[in-house]
Amino acid sequence: MEPGETIVEALQREVREEAGLLCEPATLLSMEERGPSWIRFVFLARPTGGILKTLKEADAESLQAGWYPRISLPSPLRAHDILHLIELAVQYRQQARHPLVLPHELPCSLVCLRLVATFTSVQTVWVLVGMVGTPHLPITACGFTPMEQRGGIKVAVLRLLQECLTLHNLTVETKGLLGLQHLGRDQTDGICLSVLVTVAFRNLGSQDEPPKVRGENYFWWKVMEGDLQSQLLQRLQESSVVPVNR
């Protein structure tokens, strides 16, 4: 990305420079990250215009572009990591695993996480809520320590939860992204990732209540509104989120 760009503007510029095509993104397919200093977004998009780049137009961005059947891609490939991404796009078009997700153009000064941390029991959902100021979903910046720089968002998730939960008897799973916000203008080139997280007891016995919260800065909010509860349960049971890979 270049300074001042939104994520969608960067996507469209890259496609135009490397393939000669105009496009509109349909949805975020996945996010790859190696800590807050290296994040790559993978989109499913559709062409809306332009002309495929030819060999006569070769430059530092690319040599040329063309359409190929996915079972007979040109060889040799510059990188083989695209093969998994192509299959991911095919699977999404056949059966979408998550709703359409595009970035919300809202400013953020840091790379940070907004946690939707959940505990479930017998079709009941609790969500962890922060109590400092107005009740809110917990938010934390990423990359405070060298371990977080290397370990990615899962390390930041655990750090935040350690503030209020005793984790040695719990299992914490980062399911994926529900959404993201970014603007990129006015020196606010940060990203806020809304991450769905599950918290469960290691002991598989029946636990009807969420784990006890330490201190007064957080509490478990029991979701009573029927539609919201159904949506959360569906997202959790079907892993209906944008996957995060390393």
Long-range contacts (C-beta under 8 A, 24 or more apart in sequence): 1-184, 3-184, 3-189, 4-184, 4-185, 5-184, 6-103, 6-105, 6-182, 6-183, 6-184, 6-185, 7-41, 7-103, 7-180, 7-182, 7-184, 8-102, 8-103, 9-184, 11-41, 11-43, 11-45, 15-45, 16-50, 17-61, 17-62, 18-53, 18-61, 18-62, 18-65, 19-50, 19-52, 19-53, 19-62, 19-65, 20-50, 20-51, 20-52, 20-53, 20-54, 20-57, 20-65, 21-47, 21-49, 21-50, 21-51, 21-52, 21-65, 22-47, 22-48, 22-49, 22-50, 23-47, 23-48, 24-48, 25-102, 26-100, 27-92, 27-96, 27-98, 27-99, 27-100, 27-101, 27-102, 28-101, 28-102, 28-103, 28-177, 28-180, 28-242, 29-85, 29-88, 29-89, 29-92, 29-242, 30-85, 30-88, 30-242, 30-243, 30-244, 30-245, 31-177, 31-180, 31-193, 31-242, 31-243, 31-244, 31-245, 32-244, 32-245, 32-246, 33-152, 33-153, 33-244, 33-245, 33-246, 34-150, 34-152, 34-246, 35-142, 35-143, 35-148, 35-149, 35-150, 35-151, 35-152, 36-111, 36-142, 36-143, 36-148, 36-149, 36-153, 37-143, 37-149, 39-111, 39-191, 42-85, 42-88, 44-89, 44-92, 44-93, 97-238, 97-239, 97-240, 98-176, 98-235, 98-240, 98-241, 98-242, 99-240, 101-177, 101-178, 101-179, 101-180, 101-242, 103-180, 103-181, 103-182, 104-179, 104-180, 104-181, 104-182, 105-181, 105-182, 105-183, 106-181, 106-182, 106-183, 106-192, 107-183, 107-185, 107-186, 107-188, 107-190, 108-181, 108-182, 108-183, 108-188, 108-190, 108-191, 108-192, 109-187, 109-188, 109-190, 110-141, 110-142, 110-190, 111-141, 111-142, 111-143, 111-190, 111-191, 111-193, 112-139, 112-140, 112-141, 112-142, 112-190, 112-191, 112-192, 112-193, 113-139, 113-140, 113-142, 113-153, 113-156, 113-157, 113-160, 113-192, 113-193, 113-194, 113-195, 114-138, 114-139, 114-192, 114-193, 114-194, 114-195, 115-139, 115-140, 115-157, 115-160, 115-161, 115-195, 115-197, 116-178, 116-194, 116-195, 116-196, 116-197, 116-232, 117-161, 117-197, 117-198, 117-199, 118-196, 118-197, 118-198, 118-199, 118-232, 118-236, 119-198, 119-199, 119-200, 119-210, 119-211, 119-220, 120-198, 120-200, 120-233, 120-236, 121-206, 121-207, 121-208, 121-209, 121-210, 122-208, 123-229, 123-233, 124-222, 124-223, 124-229, 125-222, 125-223, 125-229, 125-232, 125-233, 125-236, 126-210, 126-220, 126-221, 126-222, 126-223, 127-220, 127-221, 127-223, 127-232, 128-161, 128-164, 128-199, 128-213, 128-218, 128-219, 128-220, 128-221, 129-218, 129-219, 129-220, 129-221, 130-217, 130-218, 131-216, 131-217, 131-218, 131-219, 132-217, 135-221, 137-194, 138-218, 139-192, 152-246, 153-193, 153-195, 153-244, 157-195, 157-197, 161-197, 161-199, 163-214, 163-215, 163-217, 163-218, 164-213, 164-214, 164-215, 164-217, 164-218, 165-199, 165-211, 165-212, 165-213, 165-214, 166-211, 166-212, 166-214, 169-201, 169-202, 169-203, 169-211, 170-199, 170-200, 170-201, 170-202, 170-211, 171-198, 171-199, 171-200, 171-201, 171-202, 172-197, 172-198, 172-199, 173-197, 173-198, 173-200, 174-244, 175-235, 175-236, 175-239, 175-241, 176-239, 176-241, 176-242, 176-243, 176-244, 177-241, 177-242, 177-243, 177-244, 178-235, 178-241, 178-242, 195-244, 196-235, 196-236, 196-241, 198-236
